[in-house]
């Protein structure tokens, strides 16, 4: 898994930053940056217009994740090697967490 994560910047460049590849890379980067502690509580599901959408269970989680937004944005873009994600939006959608 670590080798795949390290390859993300090269994959993005090779694809010419194709939207589908950027979305998959951003979601993979989110999972890696979120780690075990958040993997079932905050699930990235879409990248559109540089906005990464992340599902959370409720208002409490939304507030907690909003407090971490800047740090997560920095970590994701550092991992991707370029500013793929311009914004993170935390959406209350408990159904997405059950999949």
N, C-alpha and C positions, 0 to 999 in steps of 0.2 A: 504493500500500500504506500509506503514511504517513497518508493521509486516513482510511482505514478504521480504522487503529489509534486515531487521535484521536477517532473517532466511537464507539468501544466504550462509554464511560460513558453516552452518550446512548441508545444502542441498549439497553443493560441497563435503564436507567430506563424507557424506552418499553415494554419487554416486561414490566414489573412483576417483573423478576428471574426470569423463567420458567426453569426448570431447564435446558431444552435450549439456551436462549440463553446462560445463564451458562456452561454447559459449552463451547460454541463460542467464547465470548469468552475464557474462561480458557486454552483451548488456543491460540488466536491470540495472546494476550498472552505465553504461554510461548514460542512460536516467535519472537516479536519480541524478548523479553528474552534468550533464549538466543543469538540471533544466529547468524551463519554458522559460528562455531567449534564450536557444539554441536548444530546442527540435525540432523546425522546420527548423533550419539552419545547424545542424550537426547531422546526423543520423548514428548510428553504425549499421552495417549490417552483419559483419562476424568476426569470430575469427579463425585464422588459424596459427598454429605454434607460439602461444602466441602473434600474431600480430592482434590487433583490427583494423579493417578497418572502417573508418567513412567517409560518403559521405558529401561533402560540395558543395555549388553552383558554386563557382568561385575561382580564384586565390587570391582575396582579403581575402575571408573567410579562404582559406587554410593557408595563411600567418598568419592571426590572431590566428587560432587554433594551428598552429605550435608553436606560442609563449606561448601557454597555455599547451602544451603537457606534460611537466614534472609535473605540478600541477594536471592535470587530471589523469595521470598515478598513481600518489601517492594516490589520492582520491579513484579511482576505486579499487586498490589493498587493500587499508585500509578497504574499505567497504566489500570486498570479504574475508578478513581475511587471504589472502595468495597471492603471486605474480602470479596470473593467467595471467595477461596481461604484456608482456615484452616490448611491443612497440605499439604505436598508429600511424597509417598511415592515413593521410587525403587525400582522393581521390576526385578530382573534378568530380562530377556526378550529375548534377542538376535533372536528371530524377528520381533518387532514392528519392529525396526530395518531389516529387509530389505524392508519393504513400500514 
